[in-house]
């Protein structure tokens, strides 16, 4: 981004002049180049070209350059290119041109997303809470969930692929997925996603008990079938769901719910968690994450993971689970 590189060059010029002044007053026998701040570190690393564009568009470049003791979970370019790959209705962020073209609503969304990647204290990888899924408050005030174990460091189920990139005003941990802040409870989150039109219709048809269960404080995990999954399960239209027997829908829906927050990083091969409906489902990870209901002939693929809501987390599946 030329616009920020100009800003960066000005900052670097100022820093260089300051450094020369200091060197004229103090002799230093070693080679200790001045450490770059977080914004400069992003600008100078080619894997962050889209993050750089996003930071500039959101007007956060100066804050990330001058605020002390920050932690940034920095999405690389691959992470930005994954946003909206599942048709979730979010703005595309996969090119600098698209980021630069965001309207006011898009910039507000982008700003909230970037703030969700920042902690206002410096936290090295070794100091990340073990958890699992310890609550940490981000710059925007939203809560994220951190885990540190023998497999690494995770934030909302996303693994840190490079930790402890030092900067003069904090530390950067590189992630390969963009972290999206929660925008409501599970029902509200599903209602905002065009993939879940049939699921939301089923929840509403099932009645107040199901709606209340999915809007309760939680934490919950929902394996959320796509629209096509409901069609394949014998509900060809929204109307077919709206006319279905609520007593048939209730146990099916509860069979998709776990009464705990389980990110993709928490899933274990062969695990058989108990659902809110009382039965168990089977998790397999070999060859891609899958979940199988006792009444299913084959397992459902988990096609998208770790959609965070205020009261839990959603994983997208391509089959309706049968108890």
KOLMITOR-478211 format. One record per residue (C-alpha): residue number from 1; x, y, z; residue in one letter. Coordinates in nm, 3 decimals. Example, Ala and Ser with C-alpha at 12.3 -4.5 7.8 and 13.67 -1.06 7.14 Angstrom:
1 | 1.230 | -0.450 | 0.780 | a
2 | 1.367 | -0.106 | 0.714 | s
This chain:
1 | 0.000 | 0.000 | 0.000 | x
2 | 0.165 | 0.320 | -0.119 | x
3 | -0.034 | 0.532 | 0.125 | x
4 | 0.098 | 0.359 | 0.431 | x
5 | 0.445 | 0.303 | 0.296 | x
6 | 0.472 | 0.682 | 0.276 | x
7 | 0.360 | 0.703 | 0.641 | x
8 | 0.603 | 0.426 | 0.727 | x
9 | 0.889 | 0.601 | 0.551 | x
10 | 0.815 | 0.920 | 0.746 | x
11 | 0.813 | 0.723 | 1.070 | x
12 | 1.135 | 0.548 | 0.979 | x
13 | 1.296 | 0.878 | 0.879 | x
14 | 1.203 | 1.023 | 1.216 | x
15 | 1.330 | 0.716 | 1.394 | x
16 | 1.655 | 0.724 | 1.195 | x
17 | 1.713 | 1.091 | 1.274 | x
18 | 1.645 | 1.023 | 1.641 | x
19 | 1.880 | 0.728 | 1.633 | x
20 | 2.158 | 0.935 | 1.478 | x
21 | 2.115 | 1.199 | 1.748 | x
22 | 2.137 | 0.934 | 2.018 | x
23 | 2.442 | 0.777 | 1.854 | x
24 | 2.616 | 1.113 | 1.849 | x
25 | 2.575 | 1.132 | 2.224 | x
26 | 2.633 | 0.769 | 2.317 | x
27 | 2.885 | 0.530 | 2.170 | x
28 | 2.765 | 0.175 | 2.109 | x
29 | 3.015 | -0.093 | 2.028 | x
30 | 2.748 | -0.342 | 1.915 | x
31 | 2.513 | -0.362 | 1.617 | x
32 | 2.162 | -0.313 | 1.762 | x
33 | 1.930 | -0.185 | 1.491 | x
34 | 1.619 | -0.018 | 1.630 | x
35 | 1.328 | -0.262 | 1.649 | x
36 | 1.030 | -0.190 | 1.425 | x
37 | 0.690 | -0.118 | 1.574 | x
38 | 0.389 | -0.338 | 1.494 | x
39 | 0.273 | -0.136 | 1.194 | x
40 | 0.623 | -0.124 | 1.045 | x
41 | 0.663 | -0.497 | 1.101 | x
42 | 0.340 | -0.564 | 0.912 | x
43 | 0.440 | -0.329 | 0.627 | x
44 | 0.779 | -0.495 | 0.588 | x
45 | 0.650 | -0.854 | 0.577 | x
46 | 0.507 | -0.960 | 0.237 | x
47 | 0.273 | -1.215 | 0.394 | x
48 | 0.077 | -0.925 | 0.546 | x
49 | -0.006 | -0.718 | 0.236 | x
50 | -0.382 | -0.757 | 0.292 | x
51 | -0.351 | -0.692 | 0.664 | x
52 | -0.160 | -0.375 | 0.581 | x
53 | -0.436 | -0.264 | 0.343 | x
54 | -0.699 | -0.343 | 0.608 | x
55 | -0.517 | -0.154 | 0.884 | x
56 | -0.481 | 0.153 | 0.663 | x
57 | -0.844 | 0.140 | 0.547 | x
58 | -0.966 | 0.112 | 0.906 | x
59 | -0.746 | 0.400 | 1.020 | x
60 | -0.558 | 0.192 | 1.275 | x
61 | -0.203 | 0.227 | 1.141 | x
62 | -0.102 | 0.501 | 1.383 | x
63 | -0.254 | 0.327 | 1.686 | x
64 | -0.066 | 0.006 | 1.608 | x
65 | 0.253 | 0.204 | 1.563 | x
66 | 0.240 | 0.415 | 1.878 | x
67 | 0.039 | 0.229 | 2.145 | x
68 | 0.261 | 0.038 | 2.387 | x
69 | 0.239 | -0.323 | 2.499 | x
70 | 0.003 | -0.464 | 2.238 | x
71 | -0.051 | -0.821 | 2.127 | x
72 | -0.171 | -0.873 | 1.770 | x
73 | -0.294 | -1.202 | 1.628 | x
74 | -0.201 | -1.115 | 1.272 | x
75 | -0.384 | -1.288 | 0.984 | x
76 | -0.163 | -1.354 | 0.685 | x
77 | -0.279 | -1.308 | 0.327 | x
78 | -0.407 | -1.666 | 0.306 | x
79 | -0.633 | -1.592 | 0.602 | x
80 | -0.793 | -1.291 | 0.432 | x
81 | -0.848 | -1.490 | 0.113 | x
82 | -1.057 | -1.743 | 0.308 | x
83 | -1.314 | -1.488 | 0.430 | x
84 | -1.654 | -1.544 | 0.262 | x
85 | -1.542 | -1.861 | 0.085 | x
86 | -1.851 | -2.029 | 0.234 | x
87 | -2.097 | -1.765 | 0.114 | x
88 | -2.162 | -1.634 | 0.462 | x
89 | -2.259 | -1.290 | 0.338 | x
90 | -1.950 | -1.112 | 0.473 | x
91 | -1.751 | -0.863 | 0.265 | x
92 | -1.479 | -1.007 | 0.045 | x
93 | -1.134 | -0.918 | 0.176 | x
94 | -0.920 | -1.121 | -0.063 | x
95 | -0.761 | -0.832 | -0.256 | x
96 | -0.634 | -0.486 | -0.171 | x
97 | -0.876 | -0.340 | -0.426 | x
98 | -1.178 | -0.493 | -0.251 | x
99 | -1.057 | -0.374 | 0.089 | x
100 | -1.002 | -0.023 | -0.044 | x
101 | -1.349 | -0.021 | -0.201 | x
102 | -1.535 | -0.098 | 0.124 | x
103 | -1.820 | 0.140 | 0.202 | x
104 | -1.885 | 0.286 | 0.548 | x
105 | -2.060 | -0.030 | 0.668 | x
106 | -1.776 | -0.241 | 0.535 | x
107 | -1.517 | -0.024 | 0.710 | x
108 | -1.710 | -0.051 | 1.037 | x
109 | -1.712 | -0.430 | 0.999 | x
110 | -1.341 | -0.432 | 0.911 | x
111 | -1.254 | -0.214 | 1.210 | x
112 | -1.441 | -0.444 | 1.449 | x
113 | -1.264 | -0.745 | 1.298 | x
114 | -0.919 | -0.590 | 1.333 | x
115 | -0.984 | -0.479 | 1.692 | x
116 | -1.083 | -0.838 | 1.771 | x
117 | -0.726 | -0.941 | 1.683 | x
118 | -0.565 | -0.704 | 1.934 | x
119 | -0.502 | -0.734 | 2.307 | x
120 | -0.409 | -0.427 | 2.508 | x
121 | -0.138 | -0.613 | 2.698 | x
122 | 0.174 | -0.781 | 2.566 | x
123 | 0.130 | -1.158 | 2.590 | x
124 | 0.406 | -1.389 | 2.471 | x
125 | 0.309 | -1.740 | 2.366 | x
126 | 0.439 | -1.892 | 2.690 | x
127 | 0.210 | -1.659 | 2.886 | x
128 | -0.110 | -1.738 | 2.697 | x
129 | -0.352 | -1.899 | 2.945 | x
130 | -0.358 | -2.278 | 2.928 | x
131 | -0.737 | -2.277 | 2.931 | x
132 | -0.881 | -2.462 | 2.762 | x
133 | -1.062 | -2.168 | 2.606 | x
134 | -0.973 | -1.909 | 2.867 | x
135 | -1.158 | -1.581 | 2.816 | x
136 | -0.948 | -1.287 | 2.698 | x
137 | -1.088 | -0.942 | 2.627 | x
138 | -0.987 | -0.781 | 2.299 | x
139 | -0.940 | -0.416 | 2.204 | x
140 | -1.300 | -0.382 | 2.089 | x
141 | -1.433 | -0.523 | 2.417 | x
142 | -1.537 | -0.857 | 2.269 | x
143 | -1.424 | -1.180 | 2.433 | x
144 | -1.204 | -1.432 | 2.255 | x
145 | -1.094 | -1.773 | 2.383 | x
146 | -0.733 | -1.883 | 2.420 | x
147 | -0.579 | -2.225 | 2.472 | x
148 | -0.216 | -2.326 | 2.517 | x
149 | -0.126 | -2.694 | 2.518 | x
150 | 0.126 | -2.940 | 2.381 | x
151 | -0.008 | -2.882 | 2.030 | x
152 | 0.051 | -2.508 | 2.039 | x
153 | -0.136 | -2.185 | 2.100 | x
154 | -0.493 | -2.139 | 1.977 | x
155 | -0.729 | -1.844 | 1.965 | x
156 | -1.094 | -1.932 | 1.897 | x
157 | -0.974 | -2.268 | 1.772 | x
158 | -0.731 | -2.110 | 1.524 | x
159 | -0.371 | -2.220 | 1.565 | x
160 | -0.090 | -1.966 | 1.592 | x
161 | 0.142 | -2.068 | 1.310 | x
162 | 0.427 | -1.839 | 1.416 | x
163 | 0.452 | -1.699 | 1.767 | x
164 | 0.643 | -1.418 | 1.936 | x
165 | 0.734 | -1.193 | 1.644 | x
166 | 0.882 | -0.911 | 1.851 | x
167 | 0.805 | -0.545 | 1.788 | x
168 | 0.910 | -0.233 | 1.975 | x
169 | 0.559 | -0.182 | 2.112 | x
170 | 0.443 | -0.540 | 2.157 | x
171 | 0.431 | -0.881 | 1.997 | x
172 | 0.273 | -1.042 | 1.692 | x
173 | 0.141 | -1.396 | 1.665 | x
174 | 0.068 | -1.506 | 1.307 | x
175 | -0.260 | -1.688 | 1.233 | x
176 | -0.391 | -1.830 | 0.906 | x
177 | -0.759 | -1.751 | 0.961 | x
178 | -0.930 | -1.419 | 1.021 | x
179 | -1.099 | -1.410 | 1.361 | x
180 | -1.457 | -1.284 | 1.331 | x
181 | -1.602 | -1.125 | 1.645 | x
182 | -1.937 | -1.252 | 1.776 | x
183 | -2.232 | -1.050 | 1.651 | x
184 | -2.506 | -1.199 | 1.867 | x
185 | -2.623 | -1.528 | 2.014 | x
186 | -2.637 | -1.850 | 1.816 | x
187 | -2.985 | -1.787 | 1.674 | x
188 | -2.895 | -1.431 | 1.576 | x
189 | -2.569 | -1.546 | 1.419 | x
190 | -2.744 | -1.820 | 1.222 | x
191 | -3.019 | -1.580 | 1.113 | x
192 | -2.758 | -1.347 | 0.960 | x
193 | -2.602 | -1.626 | 0.753 | x
194 | -2.777 | -1.725 | 0.427 | x
195 | -2.642 | -2.079 | 0.464 | x
196 | -2.874 | -2.136 | 0.761 | x
197 | -3.216 | -2.026 | 0.633 | x
198 | -3.359 | -2.377 | 0.672 | x
199 | -3.199 | -2.426 | 1.013 | x
200 | -3.347 | -2.103 | 1.147 | x
201 | -3.688 | -2.200 | 1.009 | x
202 | -3.658 | -2.535 | 1.187 | x
203 | -3.566 | -2.369 | 1.517 | x
204 | -3.861 | -2.134 | 1.491 | x
205 | -4.098 | -2.416 | 1.399 | x
206 | -3.975 | -2.632 | 1.686 | x
207 | -4.100 | -2.371 | 1.930 | x
208 | -4.007 | -2.153 | 2.223 | x
209 | -3.817 | -2.422 | 2.415 | x
210 | -3.564 | -2.465 | 2.134 | x
211 | -3.532 | -2.092 | 2.072 | x
212 | -3.475 | -2.034 | 2.444 | x
213 | -3.218 | -2.313 | 2.461 | x
214 | -3.015 | -2.162 | 2.176 | x
215 | -3.035 | -1.806 | 2.308 | x
216 | -2.948 | -1.898 | 2.669 | x
217 | -2.610 | -1.782 | 2.807 | x
218 | -2.450 | -2.117 | 2.728 | x
219 | -2.181 | -2.199 | 2.647 | x
220 | -2.303 | -2.417 | 2.363 | x
221 | -2.169 | -2.581 | 2.050 | x
222 | -2.397 | -2.628 | 1.750 | x
223 | -2.330 | -2.851 | 1.453 | x
224 | -2.531 | -2.646 | 1.204 | x
225 | -2.662 | -2.817 | 0.889 | x
226 | -2.660 | -2.612 | 0.571 | x
227 | -2.971 | -2.549 | 0.364 | x
228 | -2.867 | -2.825 | 0.126 | x
229 | -2.830 | -3.064 | 0.419 | x
230 | -3.196 | -3.007 | 0.511 | x
231 | -3.301 | -3.053 | 0.148 | x
232 | -3.109 | -3.382 | 0.133 | x
233 | -3.278 | -3.487 | 0.460 | x
234 | -3.624 | -3.460 | 0.305 | x
235 | -3.715 | -3.094 | 0.353 | x
236 | -3.716 | -2.964 | -0.006 | x
237 | -3.851 | -2.619 | 0.078 | x
238 | -3.878 | -2.376 | 0.368 | x
239 | -4.252 | -2.445 | 0.361 | x
240 | -4.190 | -2.813 | 0.425 | x
241 | -4.007 | -2.719 | 0.744 | x
242 | -4.269 | -2.468 | 0.848 | x
243 | -4.535 | -2.738 | 0.820 | x
244 | -4.331 | -3.012 | 0.991 | x
245 | -4.434 | -3.159 | 1.324 | x
246 | -4.250 | -2.964 | 1.600 | x
247 | -4.224 | -3.283 | 1.802 | x
248 | -4.023 | -3.435 | 1.517 | x
249 | -3.796 | -3.135 | 1.481 | x
250 | -3.717 | -3.084 | 1.851 | x
251 | -3.517 | -3.403 | 1.916 | x
252 | -3.333 | -3.364 | 1.585 | x
253 | -3.228 | -3.009 | 1.664 | x
254 | -3.121 | -3.089 | 2.021 | x
255 | -2.911 | -3.372 | 1.878 | x
256 | -2.699 | -3.104 | 1.706 | x
257 | -2.620 | -2.919 | 2.031 | x
258 | -2.346 | -2.975 | 2.289 | x
259 | -2.372 | -2.810 | 2.630 | x
260 | -2.014 | -2.677 | 2.623 | x
261 | -1.794 | -2.460 | 2.401 | x
262 | -1.597 | -2.690 | 2.170 | x
263 | -1.372 | -2.533 | 1.909 | x
264 | -1.223 | -2.731 | 1.622 | x
265 | -0.896 | -2.749 | 1.815 | x
266 | -1.083 | -2.927 | 2.097 | x
267 | -1.221 | -3.205 | 1.876 | x
268 | -1.060 | -3.542 | 1.938 | x
269 | -1.048 | -3.851 | 1.722 | x
270 | -1.312 | -4.102 | 1.828 | x
271 | -1.472 | -3.872 | 2.085 | x
272 | -1.839 | -3.938 | 2.158 | x
273 | -1.976 | -3.621 | 2.318 | x
274 | -2.325 | -3.628 | 2.466 | x
275 | -2.569 | -3.393 | 2.300 | x
276 | -2.837 | -3.176 | 2.459 | x
277 | -3.087 | -3.435 | 2.339 | x
278 | -2.919 | -3.707 | 2.543 | x
279 | -2.766 | -3.922 | 2.267 | x
280 | -2.405 | -3.919 | 2.153 | x
281 | -2.238 | -3.828 | 1.825 | x
282 | -1.904 | -3.960 | 1.702 | x
283 | -1.616 | -3.735 | 1.598 | x
284 | -1.353 | -3.848 | 1.348 | x
285 | -1.060 | -3.639 | 1.224 | x
286 | -0.872 | -3.869 | 0.985 | x
287 | -0.924 | -3.751 | 0.628 | x
288 | -1.098 | -3.435 | 0.745 | x
289 | -1.316 | -3.354 | 1.045 | x
290 | -1.649 | -3.535 | 1.051 | x
291 | -1.938 | -3.592 | 1.290 | x
292 | -2.174 | -3.889 | 1.272 | x
293 | -2.515 | -3.938 | 1.426 | x
294 | -2.619 | -4.282 | 1.547 | x
295 | -2.894 | -4.289 | 1.287 | x
296 | -2.678 | -4.177 | 0.994 | x
297 | -2.540 | -4.428 | 0.746 | x
298 | -2.234 | -4.212 | 0.697 | x
299 | -2.072 | -3.919 | 0.871 | x
300 | -2.127 | -3.553 | 0.795 | x
301 | -1.835 | -3.342 | 0.687 | x
302 | -1.758 | -3.045 | 0.907 | x
303 | -1.720 | -2.796 | 0.623 | x
304 | -1.654 | -2.478 | 0.825 | x
305 | -1.556 | -2.435 | 1.186 | x
306 | -1.536 | -2.195 | 1.476 | x
307 | -1.806 | -1.940 | 1.398 | x
308 | -1.814 | -1.761 | 1.731 | x
309 | -2.138 | -1.640 | 1.890 | x
310 | -2.188 | -1.465 | 2.222 | x
311 | -2.312 | -1.787 | 2.379 | x
312 | -2.110 | -2.050 | 2.197 | x
313 | -1.961 | -2.168 | 1.872 | x
314 | -2.102 | -2.302 | 1.545 | x
315 | -1.954 | -2.564 | 1.313 | x
316 | -2.112 | -2.604 | 0.969 | x
317 | -2.200 | -2.957 | 0.854 | x
318 | -2.334 | -3.095 | 0.528 | x
319 | -2.578 | -3.355 | 0.665 | x
320 | -2.857 | -3.343 | 0.920 | x
321 | -2.758 | -3.564 | 1.213 | x
322 | -3.007 | -3.836 | 1.298 | x
323 | -3.033 | -3.959 | 1.661 | x
